Amino acid sequence: MQFGSLSFWRNFRSTNKQYVVLGLGRFGRAVCSTLHQMGYEVMGIDSGEKQVTQALNDNIVSHALQLDTTDRQALAEAGVFEFETAIVAIGNYIEASTITTLNLKDGGVNYVVAKASTEIHGQLLDKVGANLVIFPEREMGCQVARMLTRPNVLERLDLDANNSVVELVIPEEFEGKTLQELQLRSRYGVNVLAVAQQCTSGGVENIQVNPNPYDRLHKGMVLIVIGSNERIERLPM
């Protein structure tokens, strides 16, 4: 699972090099792996010995512990409350997730990200002090729907519920035209941040920030635009 959403990653402070992830299921493992690959020190915690051993064997964490995250004393003795940021990835066990989040906030952890499985679960996490509540399954469902209906969109970074940055392969009607001629801001209400070239792997390369408005667009080029979701959806496919 990849996390392209800014709503998840933007709140992780670049000066903070240590994170603790509580719950080593698929979501927790993905968070650990991504943070570890980015060069951060990650402690993984789970109540299951198998999950802890697997995380260590797969080298997706710096350290891993087996303990009951609903036990405040155990968390304190393990030094969990010394972390600046914690990610509660126990989404399928509402009681354990909520108690764990409460323990972390009461223990003085400054920033707690918590995974929710339902709206009510999310409300509970919010009430006990979670700084950021996320719904990975719901967000993935939205991403799949967008991918099916807007196949020219390569990547989407959600700034909030209403605004996004998107990478999109230029539609056929944009080919051979300049940004000056297209007037995307006045016609569609979006701003162009950069242009790039789509590479064979599906990503982008040769990114040009603040592109020359008089350069012509060609097949296979990619626009990186920012705007409201409503405005972005008006762009031709």
N, C-alpha and C positions, 0 to 999 in steps of 0.2 A: 504494500500500500504506500503510495506516495502522498506527501502533504504539500500541495501547491498553494493552499489557501493562506493568504496573509493573515486572516483572522486567527490562525493557529500560531504561526511562526513569528509574527511581527512583535509579539509581546515578550519574546525571550531576549533578555538583555545581552548584548554582545560582550559586555564586561564580565558577565557571570559565566564562569567556566565549569561549574558543577551543577548537575541536576540529579534528582532522585525520581525514579519511576516506580510507582506502586501498582503491581499487577502486571504479570508477564504473559498475558494472552497475546493474540495476534496484534491487537492495537498497541499494547505496551511494548512488545518486541519491536514493532516497526518504529516507534518513537525512540527507543533505545538505540537501535541500529542507525537511524538517521543522525541523531545527536552525536553518537560515537564516531561516525564517519566524518562528521563536521569538525572533529577534534576536541569535543567536550568530554569532560570526565563524567561518567554516568554510573550511578548506583541503581541496580535493579533489585526490587523486593517482591517476593511472592510467598504465599503460605504453602505452596507446593514444592517439595524437594526436586521433583522432576523438572519443573519450569526453571528453577534457579540453576540447576546443573546444566540444562540445555543452553541457557543464556550465556553461561561462562564458557561452555564448549564451543559455542558459535562465535565467541569473541565480539558480542554486541554490547557488552558492558565493561566498565572498569572494575567494578566490584558487584557482588550479588549476595543477598542475605535471604534466608528463609525465616519469616516471622509473621505473626498475626498482626495485620495493620490496624485492627480495631483495638489493640492493646496499647494504650498510650504510654505505659511504662516501658514496654518493649521498644517502641519507636524512640523514646528518649534515650534509652541505653545504647541504641544503635547509632545515635548521633544524627537521626533524621531531621530533627528540629533545627540543626545548624545549617541546613541547606537554604539557599535563597529562594529557589524555585522547585516545586514538586508537581508531578503529573500523576493524577489518580486515574488509573486505567482499568478500574474494576467495574466496568459498566453494567455487567449482567447481574450483579448482586447489589441491589439497591441499598439494603441496610448496611452492608460492609462498606460500600462506597461512601455513603453519607457519613457514617461514623468516622471513617478514615479522614475524610475532608475536614470534619469538625476537629479531630485530634490535631491535624496539621496546623490549622489556624489557631487553635488554642495554645499550641506549642510554640507559636511565634514564627512559623514559616511565612515569609512575606508574600509570595505569589504562588497560588495554587490553581492549576488547570485541572478540571475534572471532566471525565467522559460521562455523558448521560445516555440512557437507553430509551427514555420516554420523556414527554413534556413534564409530567409530575415529578419524575426523578430530577430533571433539570431544575425545577422550582425548589426542590428540597436542597439541592446542592448550592443554589444561590442563597438560600436562607441561612445555611450554616457557614457561609463566608467564602465560597469559591470565587476567585477573581475572574475566571473565564470558564464558562460551561460550553462544551462542544458536543455535537451530535454527529459523529463520523459516518454512521450508516445513512442518515438523512442527507448529509452533504455529498456522499458518494452517489446516492440516488439522483440528486439534482445534477451532478456532474455527468452521469451516464445519459440522462435525458437531454442535456444540452449537447452532448457529443453526438447523439443520434439526430437531433434536429438541426444542429449547426456544425456539420462535419468540417467546415473550413476553419473552425476555431481550434487552434493547436493547444493553447494553454489559457487558463483563466485564473486570475488572482483576485479574490474577493476582498475589497477594502472594507466593506461593511455590507449590510443587508441590501443596499440599493446601488452601490457603485463598484465598478470593477476595472481592472486592467486586463486586456485580452490581446493575445497574439492570433491574428487571423490571416490565412492565405488570401491574397487579393482576389476578388471575384473577377470573372471574365470581363465585365463591363468597365473595370478600372484599368485594364491592361492598355498600355500605350499612352496613358494620361499622366499629367503631373498632379501633385497635391494642390497646387495653385488652381488648376482647372477643376479639380474635384470639389473643392470648398467643403470639406467634410465637417468643419465646425459649424458653418452656417446652415448646411443642408441637413446634417444628421445630429448635430449637437455633441460631437465627440472630438477630442484633441489627439493628434498624432504625436506620440512620444519618440518613436523611432521607426526605421524601416530595416528589414533584414532579408536574408535569403534562406529559404527552406533547404535543409540538407537532407541527404538520403536517409538518415536515421530518424527523421521526423521532427527533429528539433530545428533550431535556427543558428545561423552563423553570419559573420560580416555585419554585425549590428551597427547602424549609423544613427546615433542620437541627434536630435534636432536636425532632421534631414533637410537637404536643399529642396525647397518647394517647387523648383523648376526642373528637377530630375524626373525622368519618365519612369513609370512603373512597368515592370515586365512580368510575364508569367513565372510563377514560382516564388515571387517576392512575398514578404510578410509585413503586415502593418502591426505595430504595437500601439494600441490606442487606449485612452482612459475616458470614462464617461459613466453616466447612469446606465443601469442594466436596461432600462426601457429604451434609451437612445441607442445603445449598442445593438439591441435586437432589431432596430430599423435598418441596419446596414444590410445591403444585398448579400446573398450567399454566393 
